[in-house]
């Protein structure tokens, strides 16, 4: 935790940040000092409150585009969190609104506060209660039963939650048959893959209902929907050795203004995915202790199927890893093998975006269409 002996000012806050862009400290100070001046001049009680934040947002939206306002509101949000941690502020209005309305990000709260009826817009952000429809208790009990039996059941749970949210928005369907419910739900979606998902959810719910009432009819299965979904499903792309070589070269030449180590990080991730067959989530969860240079192996923990495994590495991969780890040690990054330029652990969505950029740069100008970087569970099919 940072020392609390210094005053809780924007200058102190910015000094404690690790910012890669040279002009970032000046931009942060400009935003934060402007926010504090606005509160001191325009807020009725001269304090940081929800009303003061709303007034500031509505004033700044006349000057800044919405995407810049959202970005700068996040800067203010983090600064207010820091002030609360330093006990210089009793509460952070942004954090309170996120908690009250079930939001993890600041952007939806910012957009809601900009609406003429901000209270109604905030209420619209409130997530629907989990399994709150008239069939919700049956769905929840079924998911709990399957998980108790040892199944992960996350995919089916997500599908049932989507159906539950639809039923909560359509109170007029209460008491209708399962066939009618699934048909109405499918009508709100487009594409054969979404129709197949509705069919699978209907069969899952039909089995759950039949455990309670054996007279419940089985949900009818339409084979044509499955065939059409399989026909239009995008196939995994098989990379040739030449294409993999192009991707590796592209990774090393990626533009990186904020982090000089980013090209080497992307290059190492591609090597591990291609030479060791790792999934994206497995790559980003690797720690330094998972690599054994003496045995030339790497340990994969917490995999998709709850199992760990130890993989042998070739001499070239070991040499590349040792070179990369030496560069990371000089940069002072944490114990995670793959980290963001800010030092935070990378997440799979962020990694998907980075690999998509590598594929775009690596295959731009090719005659064939650009391959999807992760067409299946793994990034490469060998």
C-alpha positions as CSV (number, residue, x, y, z in Angstrom):
1,X,0.0,0.0,0.0
2,X,1.3,3.5,-0.8
3,X,2.4,5.7,2.0
4,X,-0.4,7.9,3.5
5,X,2.0,10.6,4.8
6,X,1.8,12.7,1.6
7,X,-1.3,14.8,0.9
8,X,-4.1,13.3,-1.1
9,X,-3.7,15.5,-4.2
10,X,-3.7,14.7,-7.9
11,X,0.0,15.4,-8.0
12,X,0.7,12.7,-5.4
13,X,-1.6,10.3,-7.1
14,X,0.0,10.7,-10.5
15,X,3.5,10.3,-9.0
16,X,2.5,6.9,-7.6
17,X,1.3,5.7,-11.0
18,X,3.4,3.7,-13.4
19,X,2.6,5.3,-16.8
20,X,4.4,4.2,-19.9
21,X,3.4,7.2,-22.2
22,X,5.5,10.3,-21.5
23,X,2.6,12.7,-21.9
24,X,0.2,10.6,-19.7
25,X,1.0,12.3,-16.3
26,X,0.2,15.8,-17.8
27,X,-3.1,14.5,-19.2
28,X,-4.0,12.8,-15.9
29,X,-3.3,16.0,-14.0
30,X,-5.2,18.1,-16.4
31,X,-8.3,15.9,-16.1
32,X,-8.1,15.5,-12.3
33,X,-7.4,19.2,-11.5
34,X,-10.2,20.2,-13.8
35,X,-12.6,17.8,-12.0
36,X,-11.6,19.2,-8.6
37,X,-12.0,22.8,-9.8
38,X,-15.5,22.0,-11.2
39,X,-16.6,20.5,-7.9
40,X,-15.3,23.4,-5.9
41,X,-17.0,26.0,-8.2
42,X,-20.2,24.3,-9.3
43,X,-21.2,21.8,-6.7
44,X,-23.7,23.1,-4.1
45,X,-22.0,21.6,-1.1
46,X,-18.5,21.8,-2.6
47,X,-18.1,18.0,-2.1
48,X,-17.7,15.0,-4.4
49,X,-21.2,13.5,-4.6
50,X,-23.3,11.7,-7.2
51,X,-25.0,15.0,-8.2
52,X,-21.6,16.7,-8.5
53,X,-20.4,13.8,-10.8
54,X,-23.5,14.0,-12.9
55,X,-23.1,17.8,-13.3
56,X,-19.5,17.4,-14.3
57,X,-20.3,14.7,-16.9
58,X,-23.1,16.8,-18.4
59,X,-20.8,19.8,-18.6
60,X,-17.9,17.9,-20.2
61,X,-20.0,16.1,-22.8
62,X,-20.5,19.4,-24.5
63,X,-16.8,19.7,-25.0
64,X,-15.5,16.1,-25.3
65,X,-16.7,13.2,-27.5
66,X,-18.4,10.5,-25.5
67,X,-15.5,8.0,-25.9
68,X,-13.1,10.6,-24.4
69,X,-15.5,11.5,-21.6
70,X,-15.8,7.8,-20.7
71,X,-12.0,7.4,-20.7
72,X,-11.5,10.4,-18.5
73,X,-14.3,9.5,-16.2
74,X,-12.4,6.2,-15.5
75,X,-9.3,8.3,-14.6
76,X,-11.5,10.3,-12.1
77,X,-13.0,7.0,-10.8
78,X,-9.6,5.5,-10.1
79,X,-8.4,8.7,-8.4
80,X,-11.5,8.8,-6.2
81,X,-10.9,5.1,-5.2
82,X,-7.3,6.1,-4.3
83,X,-8.6,9.0,-2.2
84,X,-11.0,6.6,-0.3
85,X,-8.1,4.3,0.3
86,X,-6.1,7.2,1.7
87,X,-9.1,8.1,3.9
88,X,-9.3,11.5,2.3
89,X,-12.8,10.9,0.9
90,X,-15.7,9.0,2.5
91,X,-17.0,7.4,-0.6
92,X,-16.5,7.2,-4.4
93,X,-19.9,7.9,-6.2
94,X,-18.8,5.9,-9.2
95,X,-18.0,2.9,-7.1
96,X,-21.3,3.2,-5.2
97,X,-23.3,3.4,-8.4
98,X,-21.5,0.4,-9.8
99,X,-22.2,-1.6,-6.7
100,X,-25.9,-0.5,-6.4
101,X,-26.7,-1.3,-10.0
102,X,-24.5,-4.4,-10.5
103,X,-22.0,-3.0,-13.0
104,X,-18.3,-3.9,-13.2
105,X,-17.4,-1.1,-15.6
106,X,-17.7,2.7,-15.3
107,X,-18.8,3.3,-18.9
108,X,-22.5,2.1,-18.5
109,X,-22.8,4.3,-15.4
110,X,-21.4,7.3,-17.3
111,X,-23.9,6.9,-20.2
112,X,-26.8,6.5,-17.7
113,X,-25.9,9.7,-15.8
114,X,-25.9,11.6,-19.1
115,X,-29.5,10.7,-19.8
116,X,-32.2,13.3,-19.1
117,X,-33.9,10.8,-16.7
118,X,-30.7,9.5,-15.1
119,X,-32.4,7.6,-12.4
120,X,-34.5,5.6,-14.8
121,X,-31.4,4.9,-17.0
122,X,-29.6,3.6,-13.9
123,X,-32.5,1.4,-13.0
124,X,-32.4,-0.1,-16.5
125,X,-28.8,-1.1,-15.8
126,X,-29.8,-3.2,-12.8
127,X,-29.3,-6.9,-13.8
128,X,-32.3,-9.2,-13.7
129,X,-32.3,-11.5,-10.6
130,X,-30.7,-14.8,-11.1
131,X,-33.3,-17.4,-12.0
132,X,-36.1,-15.0,-11.2
133,X,-38.7,-16.1,-13.8
134,X,-41.6,-18.4,-13.1
135,X,-39.4,-21.3,-14.3
136,X,-36.3,-20.0,-12.4
137,X,-36.6,-22.2,-9.4
138,X,-36.7,-25.3,-11.6
139,X,-33.7,-24.2,-13.6
140,X,-31.7,-23.3,-10.4
141,X,-32.4,-26.6,-8.8
142,X,-31.4,-28.5,-12.0
143,X,-28.1,-26.7,-12.3
144,X,-27.3,-27.3,-8.6
145,X,-28.2,-31.0,-8.9
146,X,-25.9,-31.4,-12.0
147,X,-23.0,-29.6,-10.3
148,X,-23.4,-31.7,-7.2
149,X,-23.1,-34.8,-9.3
150,X,-19.7,-33.5,-10.5
151,X,-20.5,-31.8,-13.8
152,X,-19.1,-28.3,-14.4
153,X,-22.3,-27.5,-16.3
154,X,-21.3,-23.9,-17.0
155,X,-22.4,-23.8,-20.6
156,X,-25.9,-25.2,-19.8
157,X,-26.1,-22.8,-16.9
158,X,-25.4,-19.8,-19.1
159,X,-28.0,-20.9,-21.6
160,X,-30.6,-21.3,-18.9
161,X,-29.8,-17.9,-17.5
162,X,-30.3,-16.3,-20.9
163,X,-33.7,-18.0,-21.2
164,X,-34.5,-16.9,-17.7
165,X,-33.8,-13.3,-18.5
166,X,-36.0,-13.5,-21.6
167,X,-38.8,-15.0,-19.5
168,X,-38.5,-12.2,-17.0
169,X,-38.9,-9.7,-19.8
170,X,-42.0,-11.5,-21.1
171,X,-44.4,-11.9,-18.2
172,X,-47.2,-12.5,-20.7
173,X,-45.7,-16.0,-21.4
174,X,-46.1,-17.1,-17.8
175,X,-47.8,-20.5,-17.7
176,X,-47.3,-21.2,-21.5
177,X,-46.0,-24.6,-22.7
178,X,-42.3,-25.2,-23.1
179,X,-42.6,-25.5,-26.9
180,X,-44.2,-22.0,-27.0
181,X,-41.6,-20.5,-24.7
182,X,-38.7,-21.8,-26.8
183,X,-40.4,-20.8,-30.0
184,X,-40.9,-17.2,-28.8
185,X,-37.3,-17.1,-27.5
186,X,-36.0,-18.3,-30.8
187,X,-37.9,-15.7,-32.7
188,X,-35.9,-13.0,-30.9
189,X,-32.6,-14.4,-32.1
190,X,-31.1,-14.8,-35.6
191,X,-29.0,-17.4,-37.2
192,X,-28.9,-21.2,-37.1
193,X,-26.4,-21.3,-34.2
194,X,-28.7,-19.3,-32.0
195,X,-31.7,-21.5,-33.0
196,X,-29.6,-24.6,-32.1
197,X,-28.9,-23.1,-28.7
198,X,-32.6,-22.6,-28.1
199,X,-33.2,-26.2,-29.0
200,X,-30.5,-27.5,-26.7
201,X,-31.8,-25.3,-23.9
202,X,-35.3,-26.6,-24.4
203,X,-34.2,-30.2,-24.2
204,X,-32.2,-29.4,-21.0
205,X,-35.2,-27.7,-19.4
206,X,-37.5,-30.5,-20.6
207,X,-35.4,-33.1,-18.7
208,X,-35.4,-30.9,-15.6
209,X,-39.2,-30.6,-15.7
210,X,-39.7,-34.4,-16.3
211,X,-37.9,-35.1,-13.0
212,X,-40.6,-33.2,-11.2
213,X,-43.6,-34.3,-13.4
214,X,-43.0,-37.5,-15.4
215,X,-46.0,-36.6,-17.6
216,X,-44.2,-33.6,-19.2
217,X,-43.7,-34.2,-22.9
218,X,-40.2,-34.3,-24.2
219,X,-39.2,-31.2,-26.2
220,X,-39.4,-31.9,-29.9
221,X,-36.0,-32.1,-31.7
222,X,-35.5,-30.6,-35.1
223,X,-32.6,-32.3,-36.8
224,X,-32.6,-29.7,-39.7
225,X,-31.6,-26.9,-37.3
226,X,-28.5,-28.9,-36.1
227,X,-27.5,-29.8,-39.7
228,X,-27.8,-26.1,-40.8
229,X,-25.8,-24.9,-37.8
230,X,-23.0,-27.5,-38.4
231,X,-23.0,-26.6,-42.1
232,X,-22.5,-22.9,-41.5
233,X,-20.1,-23.3,-38.5
234,X,-16.7,-21.9,-39.3
235,X,-14.0,-24.5,-39.5
236,X,-10.7,-24.3,-37.7
237,X,-7.9,-22.9,-39.9
238,X,-4.9,-25.1,-40.4
239,X,-1.7,-23.0,-40.4
240,X,1.1,-24.2,-42.6
241,X,4.7,-23.9,-41.5
242,X,5.3,-20.9,-43.8
243,X,2.3,-19.1,-42.3
244,X,3.5,-19.9,-38.7
245,X,6.9,-18.5,-39.7
246,X,5.1,-15.3,-41.0
247,X,3.2,-15.0,-37.7
248,X,6.3,-15.3,-35.6
249,X,8.1,-12.6,-37.7
250,X,5.0,-10.4,-37.5
251,X,4.9,-10.7,-33.7
252,X,8.5,-9.5,-33.4
253,X,7.7,-6.5,-35.6
254,X,4.5,-5.4,-33.9
255,X,4.3,-1.7,-33.2
256,X,4.6,-1.0,-29.5
257,X,4.9,2.6,-28.3
258,X,4.0,1.8,-24.7
259,X,5.9,-1.4,-24.0
260,X,9.2,-2.3,-25.7
261,X,8.7,-5.9,-24.5
262,X,5.3,-6.4,-26.1
263,X,6.7,-7.9,-29.4
264,X,8.8,-10.5,-27.5
265,X,5.8,-11.3,-25.3
266,X,3.5,-11.9,-28.3
267,X,6.3,-13.9,-30.0
268,X,6.7,-16.2,-26.9
269,X,3.0,-16.7,-26.6
270,X,2.8,-17.9,-30.3
271,X,5.8,-20.2,-29.7
272,X,4.2,-21.9,-26.7
273,X,0.8,-22.2,-28.5
274,X,2.4,-23.7,-31.6
275,X,5.2,-25.9,-30.2
276,X,3.5,-27.0,-27.0
277,X,-0.2,-27.0,-28.1
278,X,-1.4,-24.7,-25.2
279,X,-4.7,-23.1,-25.1
280,X,-4.9,-19.3,-24.7
281,X,-6.1,-19.5,-21.1
282,X,-3.3,-21.9,-20.3
283,X,-0.7,-19.6,-21.8
284,X,-1.7,-16.5,-19.8
285,X,-1.9,-18.5,-16.5
286,X,1.7,-19.7,-16.7
287,X,4.0,-18.7,-13.8
288,X,7.8,-18.6,-13.8
289,X,7.9,-21.7,-11.6
290,X,6.1,-23.7,-14.2
291,X,9.1,-23.8,-16.4
292,X,11.9,-26.2,-15.5
293,X,15.1,-25.4,-17.5
294,X,17.0,-28.4,-16.2
295,X,14.3,-31.0,-17.2
296,X,13.2,-28.9,-20.2
297,X,9.6,-29.2,-19.3
298,X,6.7,-26.9,-18.5
299,X,3.8,-27.6,-16.1
300,X,0.2,-26.8,-17.1
301,X,-2.1,-26.4,-14.1
302,X,-5.8,-25.9,-13.8
303,X,-6.7,-26.9,-17.4
304,X,-10.1,-27.1,-19.0
305,X,-10.8,-30.7,-17.7
306,X,-9.4,-30.1,-14.1
307,X,-6.2,-31.9,-14.9
308,X,-2.6,-30.8,-14.8
309,X,0.1,-32.1,-17.2
310,X,3.8,-31.8,-17.8
311,X,5.0,-31.2,-21.4
312,X,8.5,-31.6,-22.8
313,X,10.0,-28.7,-24.7
314,X,12.4,-28.8,-27.6
315,X,15.8,-27.2,-27.4
316,X,14.7,-24.2,-29.6
317,X,11.7,-23.5,-27.4
318,X,13.9,-23.7,-24.2
319,X,16.4,-21.3,-25.7
320,X,13.6,-18.9,-26.7
321,X,12.1,-19.1,-23.2
322,X,15.4,-18.4,-21.5
323,X,16.1,-15.4,-23.7
324,X,12.6,-14.1,-23.1
325,X,12.8,-14.6,-19.3
326,X,16.0,-12.7,-19.2
327,X,14.4,-9.7,-21.0
328,X,11.4,-9.9,-18.6
329,X,13.7,-9.9,-15.6
330,X,15.4,-6.7,-16.8
331,X,12.0,-5.1,-17.3
332,X,11.0,-6.0,-13.7
333,X,7.7,-7.8,-14.5
334,X,5.9,-10.0,-11.9
335,X,5.9,-13.8,-11.5
336,X,3.5,-14.4,-14.3
337,X,5.1,-15.5,-17.4
338,X,2.8,-13.5,-19.7
339,X,1.8,-10.0,-18.4
340,X,0.5,-6.8,-19.7
341,X,2.8,-3.8,-20.2
342,X,1.3,-2.3,-17.1
343,X,2.4,-5.4,-15.1
344,X,-1.1,-6.8,-14.8
345,X,-1.9,-10.4,-15.8
346,X,-3.2,-10.8,-19.3
347,X,-6.7,-12.1,-19.7
348,X,-7.9,-14.4,-22.6
349,X,-10.1,-11.7,-24.3
350,X,-7.1,-9.3,-24.3
351,X,-4.9,-12.1,-25.7
352,X,-7.5,-12.9,-28.4
353,X,-7.4,-9.3,-29.5
354,X,-3.6,-9.2,-29.7
355,X,-3.5,-12.4,-31.7
356,X,-6.2,-11.1,-34.1
357,X,-3.9,-8.1,-34.7
358,X,-1.0,-10.4,-35.4
359,X,-3.0,-12.5,-37.9
360,X,-4.2,-9.3,-39.6
361,X,-0.7,-7.9,-40.0
362,X,0.8,-11.2,-40.9
363,X,-1.7,-12.1,-43.6
364,X,-2.7,-8.6,-44.9
365,X,-2.4,-8.7,-48.7
366,X,-2.7,-12.4,-49.0
367,X,-5.1,-13.8,-51.6
368,X,-7.0,-16.0,-49.1
369,X,-9.2,-14.5,-46.4
370,X,-7.4,-13.8,-43.1
371,X,-7.6,-16.8,-40.8
372,X,-9.2,-16.5,-37.4
373,X,-6.5,-16.8,-34.8
374,X,-8.4,-19.1,-32.4
375,X,-11.0,-21.0,-34.4
376,X,-11.4,-23.6,-31.7
377,X,-10.3,-24.3,-28.1
378,X,-6.6,-24.0,-29.1
379,X,-5.0,-21.3,-31.0
380,X,-3.3,-23.6,-33.5
381,X,-4.3,-26.9,-35.1
382,X,-1.3,-29.1,-35.7
